[in-house]
Amino acid sequence: MREWWRGAVIYQVYPRSFQDSNGDGIGDLAGIMQRLDHIAGLGVDCIWLSPITQSPQADMGYDVSDYTEVDRIFGSLNDFDSLIAQAHARGIKVIMDQVISHSSDQHPWFQESRLSRTNRRADWYVWADPLPDGSPPNNWPAVFGGRAWEWNPTRGQYYLHNFLASQPDMNFHSVEVQDQMLDIMRFWLERGIDGFRLDTVNYYFHDKKLRSNPPNRKRDEHLPYAVNPYDMQEHKFSKSQPENVDFLKRVRALLDTFPGTTTVGEVGDSHKSVPLMAEYTSGGDKLHMCYSFDFLGHEFTAAHFRSRIEQFFKAGPDGWPCWSFSNHDVPRHITRWAPHSLNAADLGRQAAALVLSLKGSVCLYQGEELGLPETDLRFDELTDPRGIRFWPEDKGRDGCRTPIPWDQGDASNGFTTGKPWLPVKPAQSALNVASQNADPDSTLAFYRRILAWRRTHDVLYDGDIEFFRVAEPVLAFRRFSAAGTMTCVFNLSADSQTVALTGIPNDAPLDPISQNATLTRRTLNLGANGFAFLALPSDAPVIRVKNSAS
């Protein structure tokens, strides 16, 4: 019997922006419960809740001040329990963010650790002496700008923060810290959570010798400088350390005592993200799934998709990836990949069809089922510290985090009765759920159809994948298992493309879920962002896809 998470579709809920129930302009757990039928109606398997634990909200919840309490802006532990129960009643699993690589500087642990070098939690965070000239111990930068070291006069030492100065890094070289984090996970598992999305999972350990990072030799030669100096280093010593593997084994051992639970690790590393994904999920004794940022950037080519997937399964044949095209950290893919399309709706449908046919599990980000583009915000509307620091070259992450437009009419389209924490602009307002519910040809209707269609094809859950050597901009592969074979062909461009299919039975039709595609004998014509699926029994001849440049 297949494990439920293998090939599952996970729907990411960003609670601040999903539904506000009390008029304060910020989404909450009660609001999510009000909209659970929308999620259930999509046909997904699981919800991923972005952080809901107590936090000063300096980084929108990714700075935790109490790991076992729900932040009051979202509700209470009772609300959490009700949400779990209501989701389970609809057949939907729930996983939640665990942000354990760092805490808030308001956490009692850090408040104690910063007081002296001898207190009970003195080594729970990463502390280091200054160099003789008073400067930080090495050259490590912070993701959000500046050095990754902040001076603390009380201890006469620097502490490490890979992100904001108000997000001090935990010291995972301390077994006490590891034990404490496992106890926190156990707390939520005992409340009925179905698993965790592990934030920055490769940041847990740092190099004990605090060696400086080398320069990034993979920098874009066409750019005279990086918008963020963080990108000018190869982060060889500040993250992705080998000690991480043993801790991930401890995480898996804990999850194995709660049957049916799962983990999804976020791997952020510009040099070795896919090998790390494979390493962290192989062997059956570490994480269940991992995702990286490889498909969350601007690159939209067949070679890119193919190379990352083949690299993963070559490095970890028994590992398991989780692919996504959008999330709360990157511009929405409808905007990122717009240069490769003539029509946003066609691009949105193609993106859904592609990610749902790859080998692995899938994360869908709230609003992508509506085809939402990135929101264009003014500087005075920003809340994201990254955007505020690097504006205007990097506008930060607020543009993908604006509230879901539910109802027809003026903003905020039913999200709140008050002023939303981020604005709902006309481009997003026009794509509201109510209007799309009434339109059988809407992007929302397509997401429902293709998710239902996918559930009827077991081969798309755990079948193997083989890519065909087809020239750009066509991506072609087949999924195959004892359950059957599915040939999948995508035109990743705004120009029409033609490919030849060899070995195809004369009476094999294109699946109706296909878009902008026609099959005439053995010639497949794909219009702008067209895609085609051909399903055949497992014993049928192998269809091959070729074009003149193959």
SVG drawing of the C-alpha trace seen along z (x, -y; Angstrom):
<svg xmlns="http://www.w3.org/2000/svg" viewBox="-22 -55 66 61">
<polyline fill="none" stroke="black" stroke-width="0.4" points="0.0,0.0 1.4,-3.4 2.3,-5.8 -0.1,-8.7 2.6,-11.4 4.3,-9.7 2.9,-11.6 0.6,-13.7 -0.6,-17.2 0.1,-19.6 -1.7,-23.0 0.3,-25.7 -1.8,-28.1 -0.2,-31.3 -2.5,-32.1 -2.0,-35.9 -3.5,-36.1 -6.0,-33.3 -9.1,-34.5 -9.6,-37.0 -12.5,-36.1 -12.4,-39.0 -11.9,-42.1 -8.3,-42.9 -7.0,-42.6 -4.9,-39.5 -6.0,-36.0 -6.4,-33.5 -7.2,-29.9 -10.9,-30.5 -10.8,-32.0 -9.1,-28.9 -11.8,-26.8 -14.4,-29.0 -12.7,-28.2 -11.8,-24.6 -14.5,-23.6 -12.5,-25.5 -9.4,-23.5 -11.3,-20.2 -13.0,-21.1 -9.7,-21.3 -9.0,-17.7 -5.6,-18.0 -4.3,-15.6 -2.8,-17.9 -2.5,-21.4 0.8,-23.0 0.3,-25.8 3.0,-28.5 4.0,-29.6 1.3,-30.0 3.3,-29.9 3.9,-32.8 6.2,-35.4 7.0,-39.1 6.4,-38.8 9.6,-40.5 9.8,-38.0 6.1,-37.1 6.3,-34.2 9.6,-32.8 11.0,-34.3 9.5,-32.1 9.2,-33.2 7.2,-30.3 7.2,-27.0 4.2,-25.4 1.8,-28.3 -0.4,-29.7 0.1,-33.4 -3.0,-35.3 -3.3,-37.0 -4.1,-33.6 -6.2,-32.2 -5.5,-29.6 -4.5,-26.0 -8.2,-25.2 -8.6,-26.7 -5.7,-24.7 -7.3,-21.5 -10.6,-22.4 -8.8,-23.0 -7.1,-19.7 -10.4,-17.9 -12.3,-19.7 -9.6,-19.1 -9.4,-15.4 -13.2,-15.1 -12.8,-16.2 -10.0,-13.7 -7.3,-16.3 -4.0,-15.9 -2.3,-18.9 1.4,-19.6 2.8,-22.7 6.0,-24.8 8.7,-24.1 11.3,-26.9 14.0,-25.4 17.2,-26.5 16.8,-29.9 14.4,-31.5 13.3,-35.0 15.7,-37.1 12.6,-37.5 12.5,-33.8 13.3,-33.1 16.1,-30.8 18.0,-33.5 17.2,-36.1 18.9,-33.7 21.7,-32.7 22.8,-36.3 23.3,-37.1 26.5,-35.1 28.9,-32.5 28.0,-30.1 24.2,-30.0 22.2,-26.9 21.6,-27.8 24.9,-29.5 25.7,-27.3 22.1,-26.9 23.0,-29.6 26.1,-30.1 28.5,-32.5 32.0,-33.4 34.8,-35.7 35.7,-38.7 38.9,-38.8 41.8,-40.8 40.6,-43.9 37.1,-43.5 35.6,-42.4 33.4,-39.3 35.0,-35.9 34.6,-35.3 33.1,-36.6 29.7,-35.0 26.9,-37.2 23.2,-37.2 20.5,-36.4 18.7,-39.6 21.9,-41.8 24.9,-42.7 27.1,-40.4 25.7,-37.3 27.2,-38.3 25.7,-40.6 27.7,-42.0 26.4,-41.3 28.3,-43.5 27.1,-41.5 28.9,-38.4 31.5,-40.2 30.8,-37.9 29.1,-37.8 26.1,-35.6 25.3,-34.1 22.1,-35.0 21.7,-33.7 18.7,-35.9 17.7,-39.0 19.7,-40.1 16.5,-39.3 16.7,-35.7 19.7,-34.2 20.7,-30.7 20.3,-27.7 23.5,-25.7 22.7,-22.2 26.1,-20.9 24.4,-20.9 22.6,-17.7 20.4,-19.5 19.2,-21.8 18.5,-18.7 16.5,-17.1 14.5,-20.2 13.5,-20.6 12.5,-16.9 10.3,-17.5 8.6,-20.4 7.8,-18.2 6.5,-15.6 4.2,-18.2 2.5,-18.9 2.4,-15.3 0.6,-14.4 -2.0,-17.1 -2.7,-15.4 -0.6,-17.1 0.3,-14.9 3.9,-16.1 6.1,-19.1 7.5,-21.3 11.0,-22.0 12.2,-25.5 15.8,-26.0 16.6,-22.4 20.2,-22.6 21.0,-25.5 20.9,-23.6 24.6,-23.0 27.5,-25.4 31.2,-24.6 32.6,-24.2 35.9,-25.9 34.0,-28.9 36.0,-28.9 35.3,-31.7 33.3,-30.9 35.1,-31.1 33.8,-33.4 31.0,-32.2 32.6,-31.1 29.2,-30.5 28.2,-34.2 26.5,-35.5 29.3,-37.0 26.9,-39.4 26.2,-41.2 28.9,-43.6 27.6,-43.1 25.0,-41.1 21.9,-42.8 22.5,-40.9 26.1,-40.3 25.0,-37.0 25.0,-35.7 28.7,-36.5 29.8,-33.6 29.7,-29.8 28.3,-29.0 30.6,-26.1 30.9,-26.4 27.9,-28.4 25.3,-25.7 24.8,-22.3 27.2,-20.6 27.6,-16.8 26.5,-16.6 23.0,-17.5 22.4,-13.9 22.5,-12.4 20.0,-14.9 17.6,-14.2 17.8,-10.5 16.7,-11.5 13.8,-13.4 12.7,-10.4 13.0,-8.1 10.6,-10.3 8.1,-10.5 8.2,-6.8 6.6,-6.5 3.6,-8.4 2.5,-6.2 1.2,-8.1 3.2,-11.3 5.6,-12.9 8.3,-15.6 9.1,-18.0 12.5,-19.7 13.3,-23.1 16.8,-23.0 18.3,-26.3 21.8,-26.0 22.8,-27.5 25.6,-25.0 24.3,-21.6 20.5,-21.8 19.5,-18.8 22.2,-16.5 21.2,-17.5 17.6,-16.8 18.6,-13.3 20.9,-12.8 18.3,-14.0 15.6,-11.7 17.4,-8.5 17.7,-5.4 14.3,-5.5 15.9,-6.8 15.9,-10.5 13.3,-12.9 10.4,-11.7 10.6,-14.5 12.6,-17.7 12.2,-20.6 14.6,-23.3 14.4,-26.5 15.5,-25.1 12.0,-25.4 11.2,-28.6 13.4,-30.9 13.1,-32.5 14.5,-29.6 11.9,-27.9 13.6,-25.5 13.2,-21.8 16.9,-21.3 16.5,-22.9 13.6,-20.8 15.1,-17.6 18.5,-18.1 17.3,-18.7 15.0,-15.7 17.5,-13.4 20.2,-14.7 17.9,-14.0 17.1,-10.4 20.7,-9.6 21.9,-10.9 19.1,-9.3 17.2,-6.6 15.2,-5.8 14.8,-9.4 11.7,-11.5 11.3,-15.1 8.5,-17.5 8.3,-20.0 6.7,-23.4 6.6,-26.4 5.5,-29.1 5.6,-29.7 5.7,-32.5 9.3,-33.3 9.4,-33.9 7.5,-35.9 4.5,-34.0 5.3,-31.9 2.6,-33.5 4.7,-36.7 8.2,-35.0 7.5,-33.0 5.3,-35.5 8.0,-36.1 7.4,-32.5 3.7,-32.9 1.0,-34.9 -1.7,-34.3 -1.5,-34.1 -4.3,-31.6 -2.6,-29.2 0.6,-29.5 -1.1,-28.8 -2.8,-25.7 0.4,-24.5 2.3,-25.0 -0.3,-23.0 -0.2,-20.2 3.6,-20.0 4.2,-20.0 1.4,-17.5 2.9,-15.1 6.5,-15.1 7.8,-12.2 7.5,-13.3 5.0,-15.0 3.7,-18.5 3.2,-21.7 0.7,-24.2 0.7,-27.7 -2.5,-29.3 -3.8,-31.5 -2.0,-29.7 -5.3,-27.9 -6.7,-31.3 -3.8,-32.2 -2.8,-35.1 0.1,-37.2 2.6,-38.9 1.2,-42.0 2.9,-45.2 3.4,-47.1 4.7,-50.6 7.6,-50.9 5.4,-52.4 3.2,-49.3 6.0,-46.8 6.3,-44.8 9.0,-42.4 12.5,-43.3 14.3,-41.9 12.3,-44.1 12.7,-47.1 16.4,-46.6 17.1,-45.9 14.4,-48.0 13.9,-48.5 16.2,-45.8 14.7,-43.2 11.1,-44.1 11.0,-41.3 8.3,-38.7 5.2,-40.8 4.1,-40.6 3.3,-36.9 1.7,-37.2 -1.2,-39.5 -4.6,-38.2 -6.8,-35.8 -9.7,-37.6 -12.8,-35.5 -15.8,-37.5 -16.8,-39.7 -16.8,-43.5 -14.2,-45.9 -11.1,-45.0 -10.6,-43.3 -13.0,-40.9 -14.3,-39.2 -10.9,-38.5 -11.6,-40.9 -14.1,-43.5 -11.2,-45.7 -8.1,-47.0 -6.0,-44.0 -2.4,-43.8 -1.3,-43.9 -3.5,-45.4 -5.6,-43.5 -4.9,-45.3 -7.2,-45.3 -5.3,-42.6 -5.8,-40.1 -9.3,-41.3 -10.5,-40.5 -9.4,-36.9 -11.6,-36.3 -12.9,-32.9 -16.6,-33.7 -16.2,-34.8 -14.1,-31.7 -16.5,-29.4 -19.1,-30.6 -16.9,-30.1 -16.3,-26.5 -13.3,-27.6 -11.6,-29.4 -8.1,-28.6 -9.8,-27.4 -12.1,-25.0 -9.0,-23.6 -7.1,-23.0 -10.1,-21.0 -10.4,-19.0 -6.7,-18.2 -6.4,-17.2 -9.4,-14.9 -7.9,-13.5 -4.6,-12.9 -6.3,-10.8 -7.5,-8.4 -3.9,-7.7 -1.9,-5.8 1.2,-6.0 1.5,-9.7 1.9,-9.1 4.8,-6.8 5.7,-5.7 9.2,-6.0 10.2,-8.8 12.1,-8.7 12.9,-11.9 13.0,-12.0 15.8,-13.9 13.8,-16.6 15.1,-20.1 14.0,-23.2 11.5,-24.5 9.8,-21.1 9.9,-19.0 8.8,-15.4 8.9,-12.4 6.9,-9.3 5.8,-8.0 5.5,-4.2 4.7,-1.5 2.6,1.6 -0.4,-0.7 0.2,-2.0 2.1,-4.5 1.6,-8.2 3.4,-10.2 3.7,-13.9 4.7,-16.6 5.0,-20.4 5.7,-23.3 7.5,-25.8 7.1,-28.7 4.7,-31.2 5.5,-29.8 3.9,-26.8 5.9,-23.6 5.6,-20.3 7.0,-16.9 6.8,-13.4 5.5,-10.5 6.9,-7.1 5.4,-3.8 2.0,-5.3 -1.1,-3.1 -3.2,-4.4 -6.2,-4.8 -4.5,-6.5 -6.3,-9.7 -4.9,-12.7 -6.3,-12.8 -9.0,-15.6 -7.1,-17.3 -4.6,-18.3 -4.4,-22.0 -3.6,-23.7 -2.7,-20.4 -3.8,-18.3 -2.6,-14.9 -2.8,-14.1 -1.6,-10.6 1.9,-10.7 2.4,-14.4 1.7,-16.4 1.1,-20.1 1.4,-22.2 0.3,-25.8 1.5,-28.4 2.1,-26.7 0.4,-23.7 0.7,-20.3 -0.5,-16.8 -1.0,-13.6 -1.4,-10.1 -2.4,-7.3 -1.8,-3.7 -1.7,-0.3 1.6,0.8 2.1,3.5 1.6,1.0 4.6,0.2 6.7,-2.7 5.9,-6.0 8.9,-8.0 8.9,-11.8 11.2,-13.4 11.7,-16.6 13.9,-17.7 16.6,-19.0 16.8,-15.8"/>
</svg>
